[in-house]
Amino acid sequence: MEAAGSLKEAARRVCDDPPDAVIVSVPPARLPWAQFQRLCAGRRPPVPVLYESCLEEGALEASLAPAGGTALFLAKPASQAALRQALAGLLAAARTGAA
């Protein structure tokens, strides 16, 4: 597992050496998450993304709805079991091509 210190660094890593999946801890700042989701969905194979947020709004309001590809949105704090289950589901869907 690797960590990125910024959205720009995360996007660079997705482009340069796509990981199996990305876990995003969404800060309270407004960042171009839909653009990041499209970047991940555009990789071959697509990179699934698990977003976790403390925002008091849903995925659509936070611009985190999947724009193609595979993505999930969890509210913080999610348990380790919930994170593992969500990530396993994303990886399984990515492997079978279910987007």
C-alpha angles and dihedrals in degrees: 000000000000131000128218121208096210143018089251091055091047091052091049091052092049089053098042102040112001113216124219089253142346127229113200123196098202114219121213089257122101108248130166096268094156089057091049090049091052090050091053092044090050095059118101105259095025116245112233116223130209112198120197118188141175090203114125091228136079129261094265094053090048091051089244099123110125114267093198121312123062123302140155132195121213127182117235133279094043117174120246088248092054091048092049092047093048093047092047090051092049092049092047091050091048092051093052093042093243104150 
